[in-house]
Amino acid sequence: MNLAQIQKILGAEVHSGVDNLDREVLYGFGSDLMSDVLAFVDTDTVLLTGLNNAQVVRTAEMSDIHAIIFVRGKKPAKEVLDLAIKKDIVLMSTTEILYTACGKLFENGLLGAQRHAMGE
């Protein structure tokens, strides 16, 4: 699934990386705990989170994640947006809650990163 498809499914607003919406992702992961992201996430994953700070972008970079979706209508602060642009990470936001956003993506065929990491 590519990021443009994800944007459409979630009715998401793109804040950075509009030229990279053709990027393919194989997995999704929803969490506000960046330690869980570091423990369970593989490359080719989109991160969905309600946490909105620069640490999310830094964690994404360390985990080779190229797209972050903020849930509950959260918009990235200038510091977060600037860092994402510098690191070439797509930022989007959706009004959906985390549970619903993840469910919609799963329903449309995006596998969960934890399932992948656990060998399922």
Biopython code that builds the backbone (N, CA, C, O; Angstrom):
import numpy as np
from Bio.PDB.StructureBuilder import StructureBuilder

atoms = [
    (1, "MET", "N", (0.856, -1.165, 0.000)),
    (1, "MET", "CA", (0.000, 0.000, 0.000)),
    (1, "MET", "C", (0.902, 1.228, 0.000)),
    (1, "MET", "O", (1.906, 1.264, 0.711)),
    (2, "ASN", "N", (0.547, 2.226, -0.792)),
    (2, "ASN", "CA", (1.378, 3.429, -0.770)),
    (2, "ASN", "C", (0.759, 4.504, 0.124)),
    (2, "ASN", "O", (-0.387, 4.388, 0.557)),
    (3, "LEU", "N", (1.527, 5.533, 0.383)),
    (3, "LEU", "CA", (1.093, 6.575, 1.320)),
    (3, "LEU", "C", (-0.096, 7.368, 0.793)),
    (3, "LEU", "O", (-0.891, 7.877, 1.583)),
    (4, "ALA", "N", (-0.232, 7.483, -0.527)),
    (4, "ALA", "CA", (-1.395, 8.172, -1.095)),
    (4, "ALA", "C", (-2.675, 7.387, -0.786)),
    (4, "ALA", "O", (-3.716, 7.978, -0.501)),
    (5, "GLN", "N", (-2.591, 6.068, -0.845)),
    (5, "GLN", "CA", (-3.745, 5.239, -0.503)),
    (5, "GLN", "C", (-4.095, 5.395, 0.980)),
    (5, "GLN", "O", (-5.267, 5.486, 1.342)),
    (6, "ILE", "N", (-3.078, 5.424, 1.819)),
    (6, "ILE", "CA", (-3.288, 5.605, 3.255)),
    (6, "ILE", "C", (-3.934, 6.961, 3.524)),
    (6, "ILE", "O", (-4.858, 7.065, 4.331)),
    (7, "GLN", "N", (-3.451, 7.991, 2.852)),
    (7, "GLN", "CA", (-4.029, 9.319, 3.009)),
    (7, "GLN", "C", (-5.526, 9.301, 2.679)),
    (7, "GLN", "O", (-6.340, 9.889, 3.391)),
    (8, "LYS", "N", (-5.862, 8.626, 1.603)),
    (8, "LYS", "CA", (-7.264, 8.565, 1.185)),
    (8, "LYS", "C", (-8.108, 7.780, 2.183)),
    (8, "LYS", "O", (-9.195, 8.225, 2.555)),
    (9, "ILE", "N", (-7.630, 6.632, 2.618)),
    (9, "ILE", "CA", (-8.367, 5.790, 3.563)),
    (9, "ILE", "C", (-8.663, 6.545, 4.851)),
    (9, "ILE", "O", (-9.761, 6.442, 5.398)),
    (10, "LEU", "N", (-7.677, 7.308, 5.338)),
    (10, "LEU", "CA", (-7.817, 8.005, 6.615)),
    (10, "LEU", "C", (-8.328, 9.442, 6.472)),
    (10, "LEU", "O", (-8.570, 10.120, 7.470)),
    (11, "GLY", "N", (-8.491, 9.898, 5.237)),
    (11, "GLY", "CA", (-8.878, 11.297, 5.042)),
    (11, "GLY", "C", (-7.857, 12.225, 5.662)),
    (11, "GLY", "O", (-8.208, 13.236, 6.270)),
    (12, "ALA", "N", (-6.593, 11.877, 5.506)),
    (12, "ALA", "CA", (-5.503, 12.570, 6.195)),
    (12, "ALA", "C", (-5.038, 13.816, 5.456)),
    (12, "ALA", "O", (-5.106, 13.907, 4.230)),
    (13, "GLU", "N", (-4.570, 14.758, 6.236)),
    (13, "GLU", "CA", (-3.946, 15.979, 5.716)),
    (13, "GLU", "C", (-2.438, 15.754, 5.683)),
    (13, "GLU", "O", (-1.858, 15.273, 6.656)),
    (14, "VAL", "N", (-1.807, 16.101, 4.571)),
    (14, "VAL", "CA", (-0.357, 15.935, 4.432)),
    (14, "VAL", "C", (0.326, 17.241, 4.846)),
    (14, "VAL", "O", (-0.017, 18.316, 4.354)),
    (15, "HIS", "N", (1.299, 17.128, 5.759)),
    (15, "HIS", "CA", (2.028, 18.301, 6.250)),
    (15, "HIS", "C", (3.434, 18.399, 5.668)),
    (15, "HIS", "O", (3.978, 19.494, 5.526)),
    (16, "SER", "N", (4.016, 17.259, 5.334)),
    (16, "SER", "CA", (5.351, 17.257, 4.717)),
    (16, "SER", "C", (5.481, 16.029, 3.832)),
    (16, "SER", "O", (4.831, 15.009, 4.064)),
    (17, "GLY", "N", (6.319, 16.136, 2.824)),
    (17, "GLY", "CA", (6.606, 15.000, 1.967)),
    (17, "GLY", "C", (5.556, 14.693, 0.924)),
    (17, "GLY", "O", (5.420, 13.545, 0.501)),
    (18, "VAL", "N", (4.815, 15.696, 0.503)),
    (18, "VAL", "CA", (3.755, 15.471, -0.482)),
    (18, "VAL", "C", (4.300, 14.813, -1.755)),
    (18, "VAL", "O", (3.565, 14.097, -2.435)),
    (19, "ASP", "N", (5.546, 15.038, -2.080)),
    (19, "ASP", "CA", (6.160, 14.427, -3.263)),
    (19, "ASP", "C", (6.529, 12.959, -3.050)),
    (19, "ASP", "O", (6.947, 12.281, -3.988)),
    (20, "ASN", "N", (6.375, 12.471, -1.826)),
    (20, "ASN", "CA", (6.758, 11.091, -1.507)),
    (20, "ASN", "C", (5.564, 10.189, -1.218)),
    (20, "ASN", "O", (5.725, 9.124, -0.623)),
    (21, "LEU", "N", (4.379, 10.597, -1.630)),
    (21, "LEU", "CA", (3.191, 9.801, -1.329)),
    (21, "LEU", "C", (3.121, 8.510, -2.137)),
    (21, "LEU", "O", (2.254, 7.673, -1.889)),
    (22, "ASP", "N", (4.022, 8.340, -3.098)),
    (22, "ASP", "CA", (4.072, 7.093, -3.850)),
    (22, "ASP", "C", (4.895, 6.026, -3.124)),
    (22, "ASP", "O", (4.980, 4.893, -3.597)),
    (23, "ARG", "N", (5.498, 6.367, -1.989)),
    (23, "ARG", "CA", (6.273, 5.390, -1.205)),
    (23, "ARG", "C", (5.367, 4.249, -0.753)),
    (23, "ARG", "O", (4.241, 4.463, -0.304)),
    (24, "GLU", "N", (5.882, 3.047, -0.883)),
    (24, "GLU", "CA", (5.162, 1.856, -0.445)),
    (24, "GLU", "C", (5.498, 1.540, 1.011)),
    (24, "GLU", "O", (6.648, 1.660, 1.432)),
    (25, "VAL", "N", (4.504, 1.145, 1.756)),
    (25, "VAL", "CA", (4.713, 0.632, 3.107)),
    (25, "VAL", "C", (4.048, -0.729, 3.190)),
    (25, "VAL", "O", (3.008, -0.964, 2.575)),
    (26, "LEU", "N", (4.650, -1.613, 3.946)),
    (26, "LEU", "CA", (4.133, -2.972, 4.072)),
    (26, "LEU", "C", (3.413, -3.208, 5.389)),
    (26, "LEU", "O", (2.594, -4.120, 5.506)),
    (27, "TYR", "N", (3.728, -2.370, 6.392)),
    (27, "TYR", "CA", (3.224, -2.604, 7.744)),
    (27, "TYR", "C", (2.797, -1.294, 8.393)),
    (27, "TYR", "O", (3.238, -0.210, 8.011)),
    (28, "GLY", "N", (1.928, -1.430, 9.382)),
    (28, "GLY", "CA", (1.525, -0.294, 10.194)),
    (28, "GLY", "C", (1.774, -0.590, 11.660)),
    (28, "GLY", "O", (1.758, -1.746, 12.082)),
    (29, "PHE", "N", (2.005, 0.462, 12.432)),
    (29, "PHE", "CA", (2.213, 0.307, 13.871)),
    (29, "PHE", "C", (1.651, 1.518, 14.574)),
    (29, "PHE", "O", (1.991, 2.650, 14.230)),
    (30, "GLY", "N", (0.791, 1.296, 15.560)),
    (30, "GLY", "CA", (0.200, 2.390, 16.313)),
    (30, "GLY", "C", (0.675, 2.368, 17.751)),
    (30, "GLY", "O", (0.508, 1.367, 18.447)),
    (31, "SER", "N", (1.269, 3.474, 18.206)),
    (31, "SER", "CA", (1.760, 3.532, 19.578)),
    (31, "SER", "C", (2.120, 4.959, 19.964)),
    (31, "SER", "O", (2.517, 5.769, 19.127)),
    (32, "ASP", "N", (1.972, 5.242, 21.246)),
    (32, "ASP", "CA", (2.484, 6.486, 21.808)),
    (32, "ASP", "C", (3.768, 6.230, 22.593)),
    (32, "ASP", "O", (4.376, 7.167, 23.111)),
    (33, "LEU", "N", (4.177, 4.984, 22.680)),
    (33, "LEU", "CA", (5.412, 4.624, 23.388)),
    (33, "LEU", "C", (6.522, 4.409, 22.366)),
    (33, "LEU", "O", (6.516, 3.420, 21.633)),
    (34, "MET", "N", (7.456, 5.319, 22.322)),
    (34, "MET", "CA", (8.521, 5.213, 21.340)),
    (34, "MET", "C", (9.437, 4.033, 21.634)),
    (34, "MET", "O", (10.103, 3.536, 20.726)),
    (35, "SER", "N", (9.486, 3.579, 22.867)),
    (35, "SER", "CA", (10.272, 2.375, 23.172)),
    (35, "SER", "C", (9.662, 1.157, 22.487)),
    (35, "SER", "O", (10.398, 0.262, 22.070)),
    (36, "ASP", "N", (8.344, 1.100, 22.360)),
    (36, "ASP", "CA", (7.702, 0.007, 21.634)),
    (36, "ASP", "C", (8.013, 0.090, 20.144)),
    (36, "ASP", "O", (8.214, -0.932, 19.489)),
    (37, "VAL", "N", (8.052, 1.294, 19.620)),
    (37, "VAL", "CA", (8.410, 1.476, 18.216)),
    (37, "VAL", "C", (9.805, 0.901, 17.970)),
    (37, "VAL", "O", (10.017, 0.158, 17.012)),
    (38, "LEU", "N", (10.743, 1.247, 18.832)),
    (38, "LEU", "CA", (12.112, 0.754, 18.675)),
    (38, "LEU", "C", (12.189, -0.762, 18.817)),
    (38, "LEU", "O", (13.031, -1.397, 18.182)),
    (39, "ALA", "N", (11.320, -1.352, 19.644)),
    (39, "ALA", "CA", (11.373, -2.789, 19.899)),
    (39, "ALA", "C", (10.690, -3.620, 18.818)),
    (39, "ALA", "O", (11.123, -4.740, 18.546)),
    (40, "PHE", "N", (9.630, -3.099, 18.193)),
    (40, "PHE", "CA", (8.810, -3.938, 17.329)),
    (40, "PHE", "C", (8.790, -3.566, 15.855)),
    (40, "PHE", "O", (8.334, -4.363, 15.035)),
    (41, "VAL", "N", (9.262, -2.399, 15.498)),
    (41, "VAL", "CA", (9.047, -1.912, 14.143)),
    (41, "VAL", "C", (10.215, -2.243, 13.230)),
    (41, "VAL", "O", (11.385, -2.125, 13.592)),
    (42, "ASP", "N", (9.840, -2.660, 12.038)),
    (42, "ASP", "CA", (10.779, -2.907, 10.955)),
    (42, "ASP", "C", (10.693, -1.764, 9.961)),
    (42, "ASP", "O", (9.857, -0.870, 10.098)),
    (43, "THR", "N", (11.548, -1.797, 8.974)),
    (43, "THR", "CA", (11.478, -0.832, 7.891)),
    (43, "THR", "C", (10.176, -1.041, 7.113)),
    (43, "THR", "O", (9.484, -2.037, 7.326)),
    (44, "ASP", "N", (9.843, -0.131, 6.234)),
    (44, "ASP", "CA", (8.627, -0.201, 5.414)),
    (44, "ASP", "C", (7.352, -0.144, 6.262)),
    (44, "ASP", "O", (6.341, -0.758, 5.919)),
    (45, "THR", "N", (7.411, 0.595, 7.363)),
    (45, "THR", "CA", (6.288, 0.713, 8.286)),
    (45, "THR", "C", (5.850, 2.168, 8.382)),
    (45, "THR", "O", (6.674, 3.082, 8.353)),
    (46, "VAL", "N", (4.548, 2.368, 8.498)),
    (46, "VAL", "CA", (4.002, 3.687, 8.790)),
    (46, "VAL", "C", (3.658, 3.702, 10.281)),
    (46, "VAL", "O", (3.065, 2.755, 10.798)),
    (47, "LEU", "N", (4.029, 4.768, 10.956)),
    (47, "LEU", "CA", (3.782, 4.919, 12.382)),
    (47, "LEU", "C", (2.568, 5.805, 12.600)),
    (47, "LEU", "O", (2.498, 6.911, 12.064)),
    (48, "LEU", "N", (1.620, 5.327, 13.378)),
    (48, "LEU", "CA", (0.470, 6.120, 13.786)),
    (48, "LEU", "C", (0.597, 6.401, 15.268)),
    (48, "LEU", "O", (0.832, 5.486, 16.057)),
    (49, "THR", "N", (0.444, 7.658, 15.653)),
    (49, "THR", "CA", (0.656, 8.035, 17.045)),
    (49, "THR", "C", (-0.104, 9.303, 17.411)),
    (49, "THR", "O", (-0.416, 10.134, 16.558)),
    (50, "GLY", "N", (-0.389, 9.423, 18.679)),
    (50, "GLY", "CA", (-0.969, 10.651, 19.210)),
    (50, "GLY", "C", (0.095, 11.523, 19.852)),
    (50, "GLY", "O", (-0.183, 12.648, 20.269)),
    (51, "LEU", "N", (1.307, 11.007, 19.930)),
    (51, "LEU", "CA", (2.432, 11.757, 20.501)),
    (51, "LEU", "C", (2.952, 12.713, 19.447)),
    (51, "LEU", "O", (3.254, 12.307, 18.325)),
    (52, "ASN", "N", (3.057, 13.971, 19.804)),
    (52, "ASN", "CA", (3.383, 14.995, 18.817)),
    (52, "ASN", "C", (4.561, 15.834, 19.314)),
    (52, "ASN", "O", (4.393, 16.939, 19.830)),
    (53, "ASN", "N", (5.759, 15.269, 19.141)),
    (53, "ASN", "CA", (6.966, 16.016, 19.492)),
    (53, "ASN", "C", (8.129, 15.535, 18.628)),
    (53, "ASN", "O", (8.003, 14.570, 17.875)),
    (54, "ALA", "N", (9.246, 16.216, 18.748)),
    (54, "ALA", "CA", (10.404, 15.899, 17.911)),
    (54, "ALA", "C", (10.939, 14.490, 18.164)),
    (54, "ALA", "O", (11.557, 13.901, 17.278)),
    (55, "GLN", "N", (10.713, 13.947, 19.349)),
    (55, "GLN", "CA", (11.196, 12.603, 19.657)),
    (55, "GLN", "C", (10.567, 11.556, 18.731)),
    (55, "GLN", "O", (11.197, 10.547, 18.414)),
    (56, "VAL", "N", (9.337, 11.795, 18.304)),
    (56, "VAL", "CA", (8.677, 10.876, 17.383)),
    (56, "VAL", "C", (9.438, 10.827, 16.058)),
    (56, "VAL", "O", (9.655, 9.749, 15.504)),
    (57, "VAL", "N", (9.835, 11.974, 15.561)),
    (57, "VAL", "CA", (10.583, 12.033, 14.302)),
    (57, "VAL", "C", (11.956, 11.391, 14.479)),
    (57, "VAL", "O", (12.421, 10.668, 13.598)),
    (58, "ARG", "N", (12.595, 11.646, 15.597)),
    (58, "ARG", "CA", (13.911, 11.032, 15.838)),
    (58, "ARG", "C", (13.803, 9.513, 15.935)),
    (58, "ARG", "O", (14.652, 8.790, 15.414)),
    (59, "THR", "N", (12.765, 9.038, 16.597)),
    (59, "THR", "CA", (12.542, 7.593, 16.700)),
    (59, "THR", "C", (12.264, 6.999, 15.326)),
    (59, "THR", "O", (12.780, 5.932, 14.994)),
    (60, "ALA", "N", (11.456, 7.680, 14.530)),
    (60, "ALA", "CA", (11.165, 7.217, 13.170)),
    (60, "ALA", "C", (12.447, 7.119, 12.360)),
    (60, "ALA", "O", (12.663, 6.140, 11.646)),
    (61, "GLU", "N", (13.279, 8.111, 12.466)),
    (61, "GLU", "CA", (14.546, 8.086, 11.727)),
    (61, "GLU", "C", (15.398, 6.891, 12.152)),
    (61, "GLU", "O", (15.961, 6.197, 11.305)),
    (62, "MET", "N", (15.493, 6.651, 13.457)),
    (62, "MET", "CA", (16.287, 5.527, 13.960)),
    (62, "MET", "C", (15.731, 4.183, 13.508)),
    (62, "MET", "O", (16.479, 3.221, 13.337)),
    (63, "SER", "N", (14.417, 4.121, 13.316)),
    (63, "SER", "CA", (13.745, 2.876, 12.934)),
    (63, "SER", "C", (13.543, 2.747, 11.430)),
    (63, "SER", "O", (12.907, 1.803, 10.960)),
    (64, "ASP", "N", (14.082, 3.693, 10.686)),
    (64, "ASP", "CA", (13.950, 3.701, 9.228)),
    (64, "ASP", "C", (12.484, 3.756, 8.792)),
    (64, "ASP", "O", (12.077, 3.107, 7.828)),
    (65, "ILE", "N", (11.704, 4.552, 9.531)),
    (65, "ILE", "CA", (10.304, 4.804, 9.204)),
    (65, "ILE", "C", (10.260, 6.106, 8.420)),
    (65, "ILE", "O", (10.851, 7.108, 8.822)),
    (66, "HIS", "N", (9.547, 6.079, 7.290)),
    (66, "HIS", "CA", (9.515, 7.254, 6.419)),
    (66, "HIS", "C", (8.179, 7.981, 6.428)),
    (66, "HIS", "O", (7.976, 8.916, 5.654)),
    (67, "ALA", "N", (7.253, 7.553, 7.310)),
    (67, "ALA", "CA", (5.950, 8.217, 7.369)),
    (67, "ALA", "C", (5.362, 8.106, 8.772)),
    (67, "ALA", "O", (5.370, 7.040, 9.386)),
    (68, "ILE", "N", (4.852, 9.232, 9.261)),
    (68, "ILE", "CA", (4.205, 9.315, 10.563)),
    (68, "ILE", "C", (2.827, 9.925, 10.355)),
    (68, "ILE", "O", (2.670, 10.914, 9.639)),
    (69, "ILE", "N", (1.832, 9.317, 10.994)),
    (69, "ILE", "CA", (0.477, 9.870, 10.956)),
    (69, "ILE", "C", (0.065, 10.202, 12.379)),
    (69, "ILE", "O", (0.019, 9.330, 13.247)),
    (70, "PHE", "N", (-0.231, 11.466, 12.605)),
    (70, "PHE", "CA", (-0.736, 11.911, 13.899)),
    (70, "PHE", "C", (-2.244, 11.712, 13.921)),
    (70, "PHE", "O", (-2.935, 12.079, 12.971)),
    (71, "VAL", "N", (-2.748, 11.143, 14.984)),
    (71, "VAL", "CA", (-4.179, 10.863, 15.108)),
    (71, "VAL", "C", (-4.861, 11.926, 15.975)),
    (71, "VAL", "O", (-4.214, 12.810, 16.536)),
    (72, "ARG", "N", (-6.174, 11.810, 16.062)),
    (72, "ARG", "CA", (-7.006, 12.714, 16.871)),
    (72, "ARG", "C", (-6.882, 14.170, 16.434)),
    (72, "ARG", "O", (-7.058, 15.081, 17.242)),
    (73, "GLY", "N", (-6.576, 14.387, 15.153)),
    (73, "GLY", "CA", (-6.522, 15.739, 14.608)),
    (73, "GLY", "C", (-5.313, 16.549, 15.008)),
    (73, "GLY", "O", (-5.279, 17.759, 14.786)),
    (74, "LYS", "N", (-4.322, 15.909, 15.592)),
    (74, "LYS", "CA", (-3.126, 16.641, 16.012)),
    (74, "LYS", "C", (-2.314, 17.082, 14.799)),
    (74, "LYS", "O", (-2.155, 16.335, 13.834)),
    (75, "LYS", "N", (-1.815, 18.285, 14.867)),
    (75, "LYS", "CA", (-0.982, 18.862, 13.803)),
    (75, "LYS", "C", (0.437, 19.025, 14.343)),
    (75, "LYS", "O", (0.624, 19.358, 15.513)),
    (76, "PRO", "N", (1.435, 18.792, 13.494)),
    (76, "PRO", "CA", (2.817, 18.916, 13.969)),
    (76, "PRO", "C", (3.181, 20.368, 14.281)),
    (76, "PRO", "O", (2.839, 21.286, 13.535)),
    (77, "ALA", "N", (3.872, 20.549, 15.384)),
    (77, "ALA", "CA", (4.422, 21.862, 15.723)),
    (77, "ALA", "C", (5.535, 22.192, 14.731)),
    (77, "ALA", "O", (6.046, 21.300, 14.053)),
    (78, "LYS", "N", (5.905, 23.447, 14.643)),
    (78, "LYS", "CA", (6.930, 23.891, 13.690)),
    (78, "LYS", "C", (8.229, 23.104, 13.856)),
    (78, "LYS", "O", (8.835, 22.699, 12.864)),
    (79, "GLU", "N", (8.658, 22.886, 15.084)),
    (79, "GLU", "CA", (9.892, 22.138, 15.346)),
    (79, "GLU", "C", (9.798, 20.722, 14.791)),
    (79, "GLU", "O", (10.759, 20.220, 14.207)),
    (80, "VAL", "N", (8.665, 20.084, 14.966)),
    (80, "VAL", "CA", (8.455, 18.718, 14.488)),
    (80, "VAL", "C", (8.428, 18.700, 12.961)),
    (80, "VAL", "O", (9.052, 17.847, 12.331)),
    (81, "LEU", "N", (7.708, 19.639, 12.380)),
    (81, "LEU", "CA", (7.609, 19.732, 10.920)),
    (81, "LEU", "C", (8.973, 19.994, 10.287)),
    (81, "LEU", "O", (9.344, 19.346, 9.308)),
    (82, "ASP", "N", (9.714, 20.941, 10.847)),
    (82, "ASP", "CA", (11.045, 21.256, 10.312)),
    (82, "ASP", "C", (11.974, 20.054, 10.357)),
    (82, "ASP", "O", (12.720, 19.806, 9.410)),
    (83, "LEU", "N", (11.931, 19.310, 11.452)),
    (83, "LEU", "CA", (12.783, 18.128, 11.588)),
    (83, "LEU", "C", (12.370, 17.043, 10.591)),
    (83, "LEU", "O", (13.227, 16.395, 9.991)),
    (84, "ALA", "N", (11.082, 16.846, 10.415)),
    (84, "ALA", "CA", (10.602, 15.844, 9.457)),
    (84, "ALA", "C", (11.023, 16.198, 8.034)),
    (84, "ALA", "O", (11.423, 15.324, 7.266)),
    (85, "ILE", "N", (10.932, 17.461, 7.689)),
    (85, "ILE", "CA", (11.360, 17.895, 6.352)),
    (85, "ILE", "C", (12.849, 17.624, 6.180)),
    (85, "ILE", "O", (13.276, 17.120, 5.141)),
    (86, "LYS", "N", (13.635, 17.956, 7.191)),
    (86, "LYS", "CA", (15.085, 17.742, 7.144)),
    (86, "LYS", "C", (15.420, 16.254, 6.999)),
    (86, "LYS", "O", (16.375, 15.893, 6.312)),
    (87, "LYS", "N", (14.637, 15.401, 7.644)),
    (87, "LYS", "CA", (14.901, 13.958, 7.638)),
    (87, "LYS", "C", (14.141, 13.228, 6.523)),
    (87, "LYS", "O", (14.218, 12.004, 6.421)),
    (88, "ASP", "N", (13.412, 13.971, 5.693)),
    (88, "ASP", "CA", (12.661, 13.414, 4.566)),
    (88, "ASP", "C", (11.622, 12.396, 5.032)),
    (88, "ASP", "O", (11.508, 11.305, 4.472)),
    (89, "ILE", "N", (10.864, 12.772, 6.070)),
    (89, "ILE", "CA", (9.813, 11.923, 6.617)),
    (89, "ILE", "C", (8.466, 12.569, 6.321)),
    (89, "ILE", "O", (8.258, 13.753, 6.588)),
    (90, "VAL", "N", (7.565, 11.782, 5.770)),
    (90, "VAL", "CA", (6.215, 12.261, 5.476)),
    (90, "VAL", "C", (5.444, 12.386, 6.782)),
    (90, "VAL", "O", (5.438, 11.464, 7.599)),
    (91, "LEU", "N", (4.797, 13.528, 6.976)),
    (91, "LEU", "CA", (3.922, 13.733, 8.130)),
    (91, "LEU", "C", (2.503, 13.959, 7.639)),
    (91, "LEU", "O", (2.261, 14.751, 6.728)),
    (92, "MET", "N", (1.567, 13.247, 8.262)),
    (92, "MET", "CA", (0.145, 13.430, 7.982)),
    (92, "MET", "C", (-0.598, 13.500, 9.307)),
    (92, "MET", "O", (-0.073, 13.120, 10.353)),
    (93, "SER", "N", (-1.823, 13.991, 9.243)),
    (93, "SER", "CA", (-2.681, 13.934, 10.419)),
    (93, "SER", "C", (-4.081, 13.540, 9.987)),
    (93, "SER", "O", (-4.536, 13.882, 8.896)),
    (94, "THR", "N", (-4.755, 12.810, 10.870)),
    (94, "THR", "CA", (-6.123, 12.381, 10.647)),
    (94, "THR", "C", (-6.948, 12.694, 11.889)),
    (94, "THR", "O", (-6.421, 12.748, 13.000)),
    (95, "THR", "N", (-8.219, 12.897, 11.692)),
    (95, "THR", "CA", (-9.103, 13.156, 12.838)),
    (95, "THR", "C", (-9.502, 11.856, 13.530)),
    (95, "THR", "O", (-10.081, 11.880, 14.617)),
    (96, "GLU", "N", (-9.194, 10.723, 12.903)),
    (96, "GLU", "CA", (-9.531, 9.426, 13.496)),
    (96, "GLU", "C", (-8.749, 9.210, 14.794)),
    (96, "GLU", "O", (-7.651, 9.741, 14.962)),
    (97, "ILE", "N", (-9.327, 8.426, 15.710)),
    (97, "ILE", "CA", (-8.571, 8.010, 16.890)),
    (97, "ILE", "C", (-7.625, 6.889, 16.468)),
    (97, "ILE", "O", (-7.792, 6.301, 15.400)),
    (98, "LEU", "N", (-6.646, 6.597, 17.295)),
    (98, "LEU", "CA", (-5.622, 5.608, 16.958)),
    (98, "LEU", "C", (-6.235, 4.256, 16.622)),
    (98, "LEU", "O", (-5.877, 3.643, 15.617)),
    (99, "TYR", "N", (-7.137, 3.799, 17.443)),
    (99, "TYR", "CA", (-7.756, 2.483, 17.245)),
    (99, "TYR", "C", (-8.458, 2.391, 15.891)),
    (99, "TYR", "O", (-8.282, 1.419, 15.156)),
    (100, "THR", "N", (-9.242, 3.395, 15.576)),
    (100, "THR", "CA", (-9.997, 3.397, 14.325)),
    (100, "THR", "C", (-9.079, 3.515, 13.115)),
    (100, "THR", "O", (-9.274, 2.823, 12.116)),
    (101, "ALA", "N", (-8.083, 4.385, 13.200)),
    (101, "ALA", "CA", (-7.147, 4.565, 12.084)),
    (101, "ALA", "C", (-6.411, 3.263, 11.781)),
    (101, "ALA", "O", (-6.299, 2.865, 10.622)),
    (102, "CYS", "N", (-5.914, 2.609, 12.811)),
    (102, "CYS", "CA", (-5.216, 1.330, 12.610)),
    (102, "CYS", "C", (-6.171, 0.290, 12.042)),
    (102, "CYS", "O", (-5.804, -0.473, 11.148)),
    (103, "GLY", "N", (-7.386, 0.257, 12.554)),
    (103, "GLY", "CA", (-8.381, -0.700, 12.077)),
    (103, "GLY", "C", (-8.708, -0.507, 10.606)),
    (103, "GLY", "O", (-8.826, -1.479, 9.860)),
    (104, "LYS", "N", (-8.855, 0.736, 10.191)),
    (104, "LYS", "CA", (-9.149, 1.010, 8.787)),
    (104, "LYS", "C", (-8.007, 0.553, 7.886)),
    (104, "LYS", "O", (-8.244, -0.012, 6.819)),
    (105, "LEU", "N", (-6.790, 0.794, 8.307)),
    (105, "LEU", "CA", (-5.647, 0.368, 7.492)),
    (105, "LEU", "C", (-5.546, -1.152, 7.441)),
    (105, "LEU", "O", (-5.260, -1.724, 6.389)),
    (106, "PHE", "N", (-5.778, -1.800, 8.565)),
    (106, "PHE", "CA", (-5.749, -3.266, 8.607)),
    (106, "PHE", "C", (-6.857, -3.841, 7.721)),
    (106, "PHE", "O", (-6.639, -4.794, 6.973)),
    (107, "GLU", "N", (-8.025, -3.253, 7.818)),
    (107, "GLU", "CA", (-9.171, -3.697, 7.017)),
    (107, "GLU", "C", (-8.884, -3.592, 5.517)),
    (107, "GLU", "O", (-9.425, -4.355, 4.717)),
    (108, "ASN", "N", (-8.034, -2.646, 5.153)),
    (108, "ASN", "CA", (-7.674, -2.441, 3.748)),
    (108, "ASN", "C", (-6.402, -3.176, 3.340)),
    (108, "ASN", "O", (-5.874, -2.936, 2.255)),
    (109, "GLY", "N", (-5.904, -4.068, 4.193)),
    (109, "GLY", "CA", (-4.816, -4.955, 3.801)),
    (109, "GLY", "C", (-3.437, -4.651, 4.358)),
    (109, "GLY", "O", (-2.485, -5.366, 4.045)),
    (110, "LEU", "N", (-3.299, -3.610, 5.175)),
    (110, "LEU", "CA", (-1.984, -3.299, 5.741)),
    (110, "LEU", "C", (-1.755, -4.150, 6.984)),
    (110, "LEU", "O", (-2.534, -4.082, 7.935)),
    (111, "LEU", "N", (-0.710, -4.936, 6.983)),
    (111, "LEU", "CA", (-0.391, -5.795, 8.122)),
    (111, "LEU", "C", (0.169, -4.991, 9.278)),
    (111, "LEU", "O", (0.722, -3.908, 9.085)),
    (112, "GLY", "N", (0.026, -5.517, 10.462)),
    (112, "GLY", "CA", (0.598, -4.890, 11.643)),
    (112, "GLY", "C", (2.062, -5.236, 11.790)),
    (112, "GLY", "O", (2.458, -6.372, 11.529)),
    (113, "ALA", "N", (2.871, -4.277, 12.201)),
    (113, "ALA", "CA", (4.317, -4.492, 12.330)),
    (113, "ALA", "C", (4.640, -5.532, 13.388)),
    (113, "ALA", "O", (5.573, -6.314, 13.202)),
    (114, "GLN", "N", (3.905, -5.571, 14.487)),
    (114, "GLN", "CA", (4.191, -6.543, 15.539)),
    (114, "GLN", "C", (3.953, -7.956, 15.024)),
    (114, "GLN", "O", (4.728, -8.863, 15.325)),
    (115, "ARG", "N", (2.912, -8.146, 14.266)),
    (115, "ARG", "CA", (2.656, -9.471, 13.693)),
    (115, "ARG", "C", (3.819, -9.879, 12.815)),
    (115, "ARG", "O", (4.234, -11.038, 12.829)),
    (116, "HIS", "N", (4.351, -8.934, 12.048)),
    (116, "HIS", "CA", (5.492, -9.234, 11.184)),
    (116, "HIS", "C", (6.711, -9.585, 12.018)),
    (116, "HIS", "O", (7.405, -10.561, 11.731)),
    (117, "ALA", "N", (6.976, -8.786, 13.056)),
    (117, "ALA", "CA", (8.170, -8.991, 13.878)),
    (117, "ALA", "C", (8.100, -10.322, 14.636)),
    (117, "ALA", "O", (9.133, -10.928, 14.923)),
    (118, "MET", "N", (6.889, -10.773, 14.957)),
    (118, "MET", "CA", (6.726, -12.007, 15.706)),
    (118, "MET", "C", (6.711, -13.235, 14.788)),
    (118, "MET", "O", (6.563, -14.364, 15.256)),
    (119, "GLY", "N", (6.866, -13.004, 13.474)),
    (119, "GLY", "CA", (6.956, -14.105, 12.540)),
    (119, "GLY", "C", (5.629, -14.671, 12.098)),
    (119, "GLY", "O", (5.588, -15.779, 11.563)),
    (120, "GLU", "N", (4.543, -13.951, 12.300)),
    (120, "GLU", "CA", (3.215, -14.441, 11.875)),
    (120, "GLU", "C", (2.991, -14.166, 10.417)),
    (120, "GLU", "O", (1.936, -14.504, 9.880)),
]
sb = StructureBuilder()
sb.init_structure("model")
sb.init_model(0)
sb.init_chain("A")
sb.init_seg("    ")
for serial, (resi, resn, name, xyz) in enumerate(atoms, 1):
    if name == "N":
        sb.init_residue(resn, " ", resi, " ")
    sb.init_atom(name, np.array(xyz, "f"), 0.0, 1.0, " ", f" {name:<3s}", serial, name[0])
structure = sb.get_structure()
